[in-house]
Amino acid sequence: MWLIGSPILVLIILGGVWGYEYESHSTPTKSQESYDSNVLPLETIPFSKGVVLITTTDPRVSKEPGYMAWYVEKTKLWGWRLKVKSYDLLNSRNGSMEASFASMTVNGKTFAWGAIKKPNVQEIVYRQNGKTYKSHTDQKEFWDISLPFNQTVFHHSDWTVKLKNGSIVPLFE
């Protein structure tokens, strides 16, 4: 009897674990909540093979206020899974008075992003090798640029902020 019942019991337990894991990661938001339920996404942005969820930093975990980007991808067996995190701490010196800066690289692409600190920002612009990449600023609080290549070192002079009055200022001061 145990020879027949034990494998069936093991299969039921494993099926239950898989069902719970898949359900708790069935959407990008549920996946992020499973890692940190104290913060909820402020923005969801498609990137590479998944999405980036931008949240505030968890005050219970981080001593510094700021924002966090969670890149999650969907797997066939386990649902949405966290691949990379990126931090934009408000007290850091990355960026300018107009906008902050953070980035992450995944799947051969780079996601540059930050918080918009002043309402007069129209867009963030990155120039490299004669090409220009402009940010998405549809969101009121954040900007983002998807670069189709790996980039981990950025020259500050390649980044500018275009203001709504038409003037251009450096992103990095």
GROMACS elastic network, one bead per residue, 0.5 to 0.9 nm:
[ bonds ]
;  ai    aj funct       b0    kb
    1     4     6  0.54619   500
    1     5     6  0.60778   500
    1     6     6  0.84436   500
    2     6     6  0.55156   500
    2     7     6  0.85213   500
    3     6     6  0.58443   500
    3     7     6  0.71936   500
    4     7     6  0.62265   500
    4     8     6  0.67917   500
    5     8     6  0.52495   500
    5     9     6  0.60483   500
    5    10     6  0.86371   500
    6     9     6  0.51069   500
    6    10     6  0.61682   500
    6    11     6  0.86370   500
    7    10     6  0.50356   500
    7    11     6  0.61442   500
    7    12     6  0.86293   500
    8    11     6  0.50844   500
    8    12     6  0.62224   500
    8    13     6  0.87005   500
    9    12     6  0.50984   500
    9    13     6  0.62400   500
    9    14     6  0.86250   500
   10    13     6  0.51512   500
   10    14     6  0.60967   500
   10    15     6  0.84383   500
   11    14     6  0.51168   500
   11    15     6  0.59066   500
   11    16     6  0.84608   500
   12    15     6  0.50674   500
   12    16     6  0.61324   500
   12    17     6  0.87012   500
   13    16     6  0.50906   500
   13    17     6  0.62814   500
   13    18     6  0.86563   500
   14    17     6  0.50946   500
   14    18     6  0.61183   500
   14    19     6  0.84862   500
   15    18     6  0.51002   500
   15    19     6  0.59770   500
   15    20     6  0.85388   500
   16    19     6  0.50403   500
   16    20     6  0.61162   500
   16    21     6  0.85666   500
   17    20     6  0.52153   500
   17    21     6  0.61643   500
   17    22     6  0.85616   500
   18    21     6  0.51360   500
   18    22     6  0.59934   500
   18    23     6  0.84611   500
   18    77     6  0.85708   500
   18    78     6  0.75455   500
   19    22     6  0.52050   500
   19    23     6  0.60272   500
   19    24     6  0.84594   500
   19    78     6  0.89654   500
   20    23     6  0.52324   500
   20    24     6  0.60029   500
   20    25     6  0.85723   500
   21    24     6  0.51872   500
   21    25     6  0.62296   500
   21    26     6  0.84519   500
   21    78     6  0.65971   500
   21    79     6  0.78761   500
   22    25     6  0.52091   500
   22    26     6  0.57554   500
   22    77     6  0.74408   500
   22    78     6  0.50784   500
   22    79     6  0.53095   500
   22    80     6  0.82354   500
   23    27     6  0.83446   500
   23    30     6  0.83904   500
   23    78     6  0.87041   500
   23    79     6  0.76911   500
   24    27     6  0.79728   500
   24    30     6  0.58721   500
   24    31     6  0.63488   500
   24    33     6  0.85749   500
   24    34     6  0.67957   500
   24    79     6  0.82614   500
   24    80     6  0.89720   500
   25    28     6  0.69108   500
   25    29     6  0.80659   500
   25    30     6  0.53894   500
   25    32     6  0.80774   500
   25    33     6  0.87609   500
   25    34     6  0.74416   500
   25    74     6  0.88144   500
   25    78     6  0.71207   500
   25    79     6  0.50563   500
   25    80     6  0.51437   500
   25    81     6  0.70346   500
   26    29     6  0.84735   500
   26    30     6  0.65106   500
   26    31     6  0.69861   500
   26    74     6  0.86079   500
   26    78     6  0.82574   500
   26    79     6  0.52094   500
   26    80     6  0.62063   500
   27    30     6  0.52216   500
   27    31     6  0.61712   500
   27    32     6  0.87126   500
   27    74     6  0.85250   500
   27    79     6  0.73447   500
   27    80     6  0.62333   500
   28    31     6  0.50705   500
   28    32     6  0.62581   500
   28    33     6  0.86236   500
   28    44     6  0.87273   500
   28    50     6  0.87377   500
   28    51     6  0.74151   500
   28    52     6  0.86675   500
   28    53     6  0.77730   500
   28    72     6  0.66172   500
   28    73     6  0.80421   500
   28    74     6  0.81756   500
   28    79     6  0.86287   500
   28    80     6  0.57610   500
   28    81     6  0.79745   500
   28    82     6  0.89534   500
   29    32     6  0.51714   500
   29    33     6  0.61316   500
   29    34     6  0.86538   500
   29    40     6  0.76262   500
   29    41     6  0.70273   500
   29    44     6  0.88010   500
   29    53     6  0.77659   500
   29    80     6  0.89278   500
   30    34     6  0.61924   500
   30    35     6  0.89138   500
   30    37     6  0.89381   500
   30    80     6  0.83752   500
   31    34     6  0.51820   500
   31    35     6  0.68323   500
   31    36     6  0.89847   500
   31    72     6  0.79319   500
   31    79     6  0.80901   500
   31    80     6  0.58604   500
   31    81     6  0.64481   500
   31    82     6  0.74731   500
   32    35     6  0.53174   500
   32    36     6  0.62813   500
   32    37     6  0.74384   500
   32    39     6  0.87603   500
   32    40     6  0.79057   500
   32    41     6  0.81499   500
   32    53     6  0.79107   500
   32    70     6  0.74261   500
   32    72     6  0.81258   500
   32    80     6  0.87299   500
   32    81     6  0.83633   500
   32    82     6  0.75272   500
   33    38     6  0.76422   500
   33    39     6  0.74510   500
   33    40     6  0.70621   500
   33    41     6  0.89533   500
   34    37     6  0.61697   500
   35    82     6  0.85325   500
   36    39     6  0.64174   500
   36    40     6  0.84186   500
   36    58     6  0.78318   500
   37    40     6  0.71108   500
   38    58     6  0.64230   500
   38    59     6  0.86137   500
   38    60     6  0.83183   500
   39    55     6  0.63614   500
   39    56     6  0.64855   500
   39    57     6  0.73392   500
   39    58     6  0.62038   500
   40    53     6  0.88232   500
   40    54     6  0.84139   500
   40    55     6  0.59440   500
   40    56     6  0.77576   500
   41    44     6  0.68898   500
   41    53     6  0.56339   500
   41    54     6  0.53996   500
   41    56     6  0.78084   500
   42    53     6  0.73241   500
   42    54     6  0.56188   500
   42    55     6  0.53749   500
   42    56     6  0.77191   500
   42   141     6  0.88866   500
   43    52     6  0.79953   500
   43    53     6  0.57549   500
   43    54     6  0.51803   500
   43    55     6  0.72756   500
   43   139     6  0.77537   500
   43   141     6  0.89266   500
   43   142     6  0.82066   500
   44    51     6  0.65931   500
   44    52     6  0.57014   500
   44    54     6  0.65316   500
   45    50     6  0.88051   500
   45    51     6  0.54826   500
   45    52     6  0.50850   500
   45    53     6  0.64975   500
   45    54     6  0.82414   500
   45   144     6  0.86346   500
   46    49     6  0.80178   500
   46    50     6  0.61599   500
   46    52     6  0.62370   500
   46    53     6  0.88763   500
   47    50     6  0.55634   500
   47    51     6  0.50980   500
   47    52     6  0.64241   500
   47    71     6  0.81672   500
   47   109     6  0.88196   500
   47   111     6  0.75468   500
   47   146     6  0.70987   500
   48    51     6  0.74085   500
   48    73     6  0.88542   500
   48   106     6  0.77416   500
   48   107     6  0.70298   500
   48   108     6  0.87793   500
   48   109     6  0.70317   500
   48   110     6  0.88829   500
   48   111     6  0.89017   500
   48   146     6  0.84194   500
   48   148     6  0.88936   500
   49    72     6  0.86067   500
   49    73     6  0.62228   500
   49    74     6  0.80129   500
   49   107     6  0.80521   500
   50    71     6  0.69633   500
   50    72     6  0.56270   500
   50    74     6  0.66012   500
   50    80     6  0.85332   500
   51    70     6  0.81158   500
   51    71     6  0.57764   500
   51    72     6  0.56807   500
   51    73     6  0.67040   500
   52    69     6  0.61382   500
   52    70     6  0.53731   500
   52    72     6  0.64612   500
   52   111     6  0.88676   500
   53    68     6  0.80895   500
   53    69     6  0.55376   500
   53    70     6  0.50679   500
   53    71     6  0.64995   500
   53    72     6  0.79127   500
   54    67     6  0.68065   500
   54    68     6  0.56055   500
   54    70     6  0.63778   500
   54    71     6  0.89045   500
   54   142     6  0.87950   500
   55    58     6  0.85454   500
   55    66     6  0.87196   500
   55    67     6  0.56188   500
   55    68     6  0.52910   500
   55    69     6  0.64700   500
   55    70     6  0.79924   500
   56    59     6  0.86127   500
   56    65     6  0.75904   500
   56    66     6  0.58327   500
   56    68     6  0.58650   500
   56    69     6  0.87121   500
   57    60     6  0.87067   500
   57    61     6  0.77719   500
   57    62     6  0.63958   500
   57    63     6  0.89618   500
   57    64     6  0.78892   500
   57    65     6  0.61215   500
   57    66     6  0.54248   500
   57    67     6  0.50268   500
   57    68     6  0.57161   500
   57    87     6  0.81158   500
   57    88     6  0.87700   500
   57    89     6  0.82264   500
   58    61     6  0.53811   500
   58    62     6  0.58282   500
   58    63     6  0.85842   500
   58    65     6  0.80386   500
   58    66     6  0.87495   500
   58    67     6  0.87652   500
   58    68     6  0.89236   500
   59    62     6  0.52997   500
   59    63     6  0.63657   500
   59    64     6  0.75638   500
   59    65     6  0.70612   500
   60    63     6  0.75981   500
   62    65     6  0.71072   500
   62    66     6  0.88242   500
   64    89     6  0.65074   500
   64    90     6  0.74594   500
   64    91     6  0.71801   500
   65    88     6  0.88349   500
   65    89     6  0.59906   500
   65    90     6  0.59317   500
   65    91     6  0.74455   500
   66    87     6  0.74673   500
   66    88     6  0.56427   500
   66    91     6  0.77540   500
   66   115     6  0.89805   500
   67    86     6  0.85270   500
   67    87     6  0.59909   500
   67    88     6  0.50769   500
   67    89     6  0.61526   500
   67    90     6  0.76550   500
   67   114     6  0.83797   500
   67   115     6  0.79712   500
   68    85     6  0.69325   500
   68    86     6  0.56631   500
   68    88     6  0.60789   500
   68    89     6  0.81486   500
   69    84     6  0.82319   500
   69    85     6  0.55820   500
   69    86     6  0.50413   500
   69    87     6  0.64013   500
   69    88     6  0.81497   500
   69   102     6  0.89986   500
   69   103     6  0.88782   500
   69   104     6  0.86960   500
   69   113     6  0.85779   500
   70    82     6  0.68247   500
   70    83     6  0.77578   500
   70    84     6  0.61576   500
   70    86     6  0.67189   500
   71    81     6  0.84379   500
   71    82     6  0.59802   500
   71    83     6  0.57431   500
   71    84     6  0.52026   500
   71    85     6  0.62095   500
   71    86     6  0.84108   500
   71   104     6  0.87930   500
   71   106     6  0.85690   500
   72    80     6  0.59862   500
   72    81     6  0.51745   500
   72    83     6  0.55551   500
   72    84     6  0.73078   500
   73    79     6  0.81062   500
   73    80     6  0.52922   500
   73    81     6  0.55021   500
   73    82     6  0.66856   500
   73    83     6  0.69217   500
   74    77     6  0.87805   500
   74    78     6  0.77474   500
   74    79     6  0.52119   500
   74    81     6  0.62017   500
   74    82     6  0.89997   500
   75    78     6  0.56053   500
   75    79     6  0.50804   500
   75    80     6  0.60505   500
   75    81     6  0.71040   500
   76    79     6  0.61993   500
   76    80     6  0.87388   500
   78    81     6  0.74412   500
   82    85     6  0.78667   500
   83   106     6  0.81611   500
   84   104     6  0.73716   500
   84   105     6  0.81813   500
   84   106     6  0.74591   500
   85   104     6  0.74254   500
   86   102     6  0.68849   500
   86   103     6  0.64736   500
   86   104     6  0.60221   500
   87   102     6  0.65920   500
   87   103     6  0.81659   500
   88    91     6  0.88008   500
   88    92     6  0.76513   500
   88    94     6  0.81052   500
   88   100     6  0.72907   500
   88   101     6  0.67138   500
   88   102     6  0.55832   500
   88   103     6  0.86578   500
   88   113     6  0.85877   500
   88   114     6  0.67313   500
   88   115     6  0.79038   500
   89    92     6  0.54899   500
   89    93     6  0.87504   500
   89    94     6  0.85405   500
   89   100     6  0.86997   500
   89   102     6  0.89129   500
   90    93     6  0.81670   500
   90    94     6  0.87214   500
   90   100     6  0.78051   500
   90   115     6  0.87650   500
   91    94     6  0.87602   500
   92    95     6  0.84293   500
   92   100     6  0.87000   500
   93    96     6  0.76876   500
   93   100     6  0.82050   500
   93   101     6  0.89748   500
   93   172     6  0.86443   500
   93   173     6  0.89146   500
   94    99     6  0.88527   500
   94   100     6  0.58003   500
   94   101     6  0.54054   500
   94   102     6  0.73672   500
   94   171     6  0.87998   500
   94   172     6  0.69594   500
   94   173     6  0.88436   500
   95    98     6  0.78015   500
   95    99     6  0.58032   500
   95   101     6  0.50229   500
   95   102     6  0.84632   500
   95   114     6  0.83123   500
   95   170     6  0.87485   500
   95   171     6  0.54107   500
   95   173     6  0.70448   500
   96    99     6  0.54191   500
   96   100     6  0.60019   500
   96   101     6  0.83565   500
   96   117     6  0.87000   500
   96   170     6  0.75622   500
   96   171     6  0.53016   500
   96   172     6  0.52820   500
   96   173     6  0.57842   500
   97   100     6  0.76922   500
   97   117     6  0.67109   500
   97   118     6  0.76180   500
   97   171     6  0.82803   500
   97   172     6  0.88873   500
   97   173     6  0.84344   500
   98   115     6  0.86743   500
   98   116     6  0.62334   500
   98   117     6  0.50612   500
   98   118     6  0.52830   500
   98   119     6  0.83244   500
   98   120     6  0.79678   500
   98   121     6  0.67147   500
   98   161     6  0.75881   500
   98   163     6  0.88377   500
   98   169     6  0.88949   500
   98   171     6  0.75385   500
   99   114     6  0.64708   500
   99   115     6  0.55697   500
   99   117     6  0.51349   500
   99   118     6  0.72679   500
   99   121     6  0.79299   500
   99   124     6  0.84344   500
   99   142     6  0.84947   500
   99   143     6  0.83760   500
   99   161     6  0.79278   500
   99   171     6  0.69388   500
  100   113     6  0.78966   500
  100   115     6  0.52444   500
  100   116     6  0.66829   500
  100   117     6  0.73655   500
  100   171     6  0.78507   500
  100   172     6  0.86277   500
  101   112     6  0.71556   500
  101   113     6  0.58073   500
  101   115     6  0.72648   500
  101   171     6  0.82403   500
  101   172     6  0.86559   500
  102   111     6  0.84787   500
  102   112     6  0.58624   500
  102   113     6  0.53919   500
  102   114     6  0.57471   500
  103   110     6  0.69346   500
  103   111     6  0.54830   500
  103   113     6  0.59471   500
  103   114     6  0.82268   500
  103   151     6  0.89330   500
  103   152     6  0.79870   500
  104   109     6  0.85116   500
  104   110     6  0.57487   500
  104   111     6  0.53492   500
  104   112     6  0.66137   500
  104   113     6  0.86931   500
  104   151     6  0.86184   500
  104   152     6  0.78266   500
  105   108     6  0.67652   500
  105   109     6  0.56334   500
  105   111     6  0.62330   500
  105   112     6  0.86422   500
  105   149     6  0.85495   500
  105   150     6  0.61388   500
  105   151     6  0.70245   500
  105   152     6  0.72364   500
  106   109     6  0.54608   500
  106   110     6  0.63761   500
  106   111     6  0.80222   500
  106   150     6  0.77721   500
  107   110     6  0.83444   500
  107   149     6  0.88967   500
  107   150     6  0.83347   500
  108   148     6  0.72663   500
  108   149     6  0.54810   500
  108   150     6  0.50830   500
  108   151     6  0.87308   500
  109   146     6  0.72574   500
  109   147     6  0.58077   500
  109   151     6  0.76419   500
  110   145     6  0.81850   500
  110   146     6  0.59482   500
  110   148     6  0.66340   500
  110   149     6  0.60807   500
  110   150     6  0.54766   500
  110   151     6  0.60406   500
  110   152     6  0.80062   500
  111   144     6  0.70054   500
  111   145     6  0.59783   500
  111   147     6  0.63089   500
  111   148     6  0.89243   500
  112   135     6  0.88604   500
  112   143     6  0.83528   500
  112   144     6  0.55948   500
  112   145     6  0.52072   500
  112   146     6  0.64867   500
  112   147     6  0.76585   500
  113   135     6  0.84951   500
  113   142     6  0.71514   500
  113   143     6  0.55074   500
  113   145     6  0.63662   500
  113   146     6  0.87140   500
  114   141     6  0.86145   500
  114   142     6  0.56576   500
  114   143     6  0.55995   500
  114   144     6  0.67104   500
  115   141     6  0.57631   500
  115   143     6  0.63824   500
  116   119     6  0.73253   500
  116   121     6  0.71002   500
  116   137     6  0.86530   500
  116   140     6  0.74105   500
  116   141     6  0.52547   500
  116   142     6  0.52243   500
  116   143     6  0.66276   500
  117   120     6  0.88997   500
  117   121     6  0.82804   500
  117   141     6  0.75684   500
  117   142     6  0.86716   500
  118   121     6  0.63189   500
  119   122     6  0.83436   500
  119   140     6  0.80059   500
  119   141     6  0.87980   500
  119   164     6  0.87798   500
  120   162     6  0.88349   500
  120   163     6  0.55635   500
  120   164     6  0.54018   500
  120   165     6  0.76856   500
  121   124     6  0.78961   500
  121   137     6  0.85854   500
  121   161     6  0.69685   500
  121   162     6  0.63166   500
  121   164     6  0.58915   500
  121   165     6  0.89499   500
  122   137     6  0.72123   500
  122   161     6  0.76242   500
  122   162     6  0.55870   500
  122   164     6  0.50303   500
  122   165     6  0.86200   500
  122   166     6  0.85299   500
  123   134     6  0.67234   500
  123   135     6  0.56371   500
  123   136     6  0.71156   500
  123   137     6  0.62448   500
  123   143     6  0.75810   500
  123   160     6  0.86320   500
  123   161     6  0.60433   500
  123   162     6  0.53184   500
  123   163     6  0.69981   500
  123   164     6  0.84092   500
  124   133     6  0.84765   500
  124   134     6  0.59356   500
  124   135     6  0.51514   500
  124   136     6  0.81110   500
  124   137     6  0.82409   500
  124   143     6  0.73003   500
  124   144     6  0.81712   500
  124   145     6  0.82313   500
  124   159     6  0.72778   500
  124   160     6  0.59151   500
  124   162     6  0.61815   500
  124   163     6  0.88693   500
  124   171     6  0.77443   500
  125   132     6  0.68923   500
  125   133     6  0.57886   500
  125   135     6  0.63009   500
  125   145     6  0.85596   500
  125   158     6  0.80902   500
  125   159     6  0.57723   500
  125   160     6  0.52488   500
  125   161     6  0.62009   500
  125   162     6  0.73351   500
  125   171     6  0.87723   500
  126   131     6  0.82936   500
  126   132     6  0.57994   500
  126   133     6  0.51009   500
  126   134     6  0.64409   500
  126   135     6  0.82770   500
  126   145     6  0.84358   500
  126   158     6  0.55891   500
  126   160     6  0.66517   500
  127   130     6  0.66181   500
  127   131     6  0.56205   500
  127   133     6  0.62938   500
  127   134     6  0.87902   500
  127   157     6  0.88289   500
  127   158     6  0.51593   500
  127   159     6  0.66901   500
  127   160     6  0.86290   500
  128   131     6  0.54031   500
  128   132     6  0.66666   500
  128   133     6  0.83499   500
  128   158     6  0.66499   500
  129   132     6  0.85248   500
  133   145     6  0.70533   500
  133   146     6  0.82261   500
  133   147     6  0.75308   500
  134   144     6  0.85200   500
  134   145     6  0.64783   500
  134   146     6  0.89556   500
  135   143     6  0.59685   500
  135   144     6  0.51942   500
  135   146     6  0.80643   500
  136   139     6  0.76842   500
  136   142     6  0.84668   500
  136   143     6  0.55600   500
  136   144     6  0.54083   500
  136   145     6  0.64245   500
  137   140     6  0.67110   500
  137   141     6  0.80917   500
  137   142     6  0.64523   500
  137   144     6  0.70118   500
  138   141     6  0.88332   500
  138   142     6  0.82305   500
  138   143     6  0.77842   500
  139   142     6  0.57097   500
  139   143     6  0.69954   500
  140   143     6  0.82128   500
  146   149     6  0.88276   500
  147   150     6  0.76322   500
  147   151     6  0.80233   500
  151   154     6  0.71066   500
  154   157     6  0.86013   500
  154   158     6  0.74919   500
  154   159     6  0.85188   500
  155   158     6  0.56164   500
  155   159     6  0.76369   500
  156   159     6  0.57880   500
  156   160     6  0.86074   500
  156   170     6  0.80130   500
  156   171     6  0.74154   500
  156   172     6  0.57703   500
  156   173     6  0.83693   500
  157   160     6  0.75755   500
  157   170     6  0.71775   500
  157   171     6  0.82472   500
  157   172     6  0.76358   500
  158   170     6  0.85783   500
  158   171     6  0.87796   500
  159   170     6  0.62771   500
  159   171     6  0.54802   500
  159   172     6  0.72194   500
  160   168     6  0.65559   500
  160   169     6  0.57109   500
  160   172     6  0.77927   500
  161   167     6  0.83977   500
  161   168     6  0.56073   500
  161   169     6  0.52571   500
  161   170     6  0.58839   500
  161   171     6  0.55100   500
  162   165     6  0.82746   500
  162   166     6  0.63697   500
  162   167     6  0.59919   500
  162   169     6  0.66184   500
  162   170     6  0.87605   500
  163   166     6  0.54057   500
  163   167     6  0.54713   500
  163   168     6  0.61631   500
  163   169     6  0.78002   500
  164   167     6  0.74279   500
  165   168     6  0.89512   500
  169   172     6  0.87845   500
  169   173     6  0.89742   500
  170   173     6  0.63780   500
